[in-house]
Amino acid sequence: MKPGTKLKSVVCDTEVMVIRAGDAVVDCGGKPMAEERPAERAAIDPAFAEGTRMGKRYVDAAGTLELLCVKAGQGSLAVGGTALQTKDAKPLPSSD
């Protein structure tokens, strides 16, 4: 994966853009994501059906992978069976 790559879920409408790449395979809804959506969708894994939210950034625990959700869907994102977390916004500096 390279930054700028667009990945599509094979189980729902979720689409993400790679911001920071790693060597991991990204899953959505329990199935690996692909650059092209297949003609028929696979079944979603209920353990990974929390959904994604458009405009949110998702990161792994180590911070080596960052994805931007460009189209929301029913599947949740994971790497190696571990769910990705939404990235919190950086707090603005206080103005004194």
C-alpha positions in Angstrom: 0.0 0.0 0.0 1.1 3.5 -0.8 -0.2 6.8 0.5 -3.0 8.0 -1.7 -4.3 4.4 -2.5 -8.1 4.1 -2.3 -9.4 0.9 -0.8 -13.0 -0.4 -1.0 -14.8 -2.9 1.2 -16.0 -6.2 -0.3 -18.9 -6.4 2.3 -20.3 -2.8 2.4 -20.1 0.7 1.0 -17.0 1.7 3.1 -14.1 3.4 1.1 -10.9 4.6 2.7 -7.8 6.5 1.4 -4.4 5.5 2.8 -2.7 8.5 4.5 0.2 6.6 6.2 1.0 3.2 4.9 2.3 0.1 6.6 2.8 -3.5 5.5 -0.5 -4.7 6.9 -3.6 -5.9 5.1 -6.6 -3.8 6.1 -9.9 -5.6 6.7 -13.4 -4.2 6.7 -16.3 -6.2 8.0 -14.0 -9.1 8.6 -12.8 -9.4 4.9 -9.7 -7.8 3.3 -10.3 -4.6 1.4 -9.4 -4.3 -2.3 -8.7 -1.5 -4.8 -11.7 -2.6 -6.9 -15.1 -3.6 -5.5 -16.3 -7.1 -6.6 -19.5 -7.6 -8.5 -21.0 -9.5 -5.5 -20.5 -8.6 -1.9 -19.4 -11.0 0.7 -21.2 -11.5 4.0 -20.2 -9.2 6.8 -18.8 -10.6 10.0 -21.0 -9.6 13.0 -17.9 -9.1 15.1 -16.8 -6.3 12.7 -20.1 -4.6 12.0 -19.7 -1.4 14.1 -19.5 0.8 11.0 -17.2 3.5 9.8 -17.9 7.3 9.7 -17.1 9.5 6.8 -14.4 12.1 7.4 -12.8 10.2 10.4 -9.2 9.0 10.4 -8.5 5.5 11.6 -5.2 4.4 13.1 -3.6 1.3 14.4 -2.2 1.1 18.0 1.4 1.6 16.9 0.5 4.6 14.7 2.1 3.1 11.6 -1.1 3.0 9.6 -3.6 5.9 9.0 -6.7 5.7 6.9 -9.2 8.4 6.0 -12.8 7.2 5.6 -14.2 8.8 2.4 -17.4 6.8 2.2 -19.2 5.4 5.3 -20.4 1.8 5.6 -21.6 -0.9 8.0 -18.3 -2.7 8.4 -15.6 -1.7 10.9 -11.9 -1.5 10.0 -9.3 -3.8 11.4 -5.7 -5.1 10.8 -4.9 -8.7 11.8 -8.1 -9.0 13.7 -7.5 -5.9 15.8 -9.9 -3.1 15.3 -8.6 0.3 14.2 -9.3 3.3 16.5 -10.5 6.8 15.4 -7.8 9.3 15.6 -8.5 12.1 18.1 -8.1 15.7 17.0 -5.1 17.5 18.3 -6.0 20.1 21.0 -5.4 23.7 20.0 -2.9 25.7 22.0 -4.4 27.9 24.7 -4.4 31.6 24.0 -3.4 33.5 27.1 
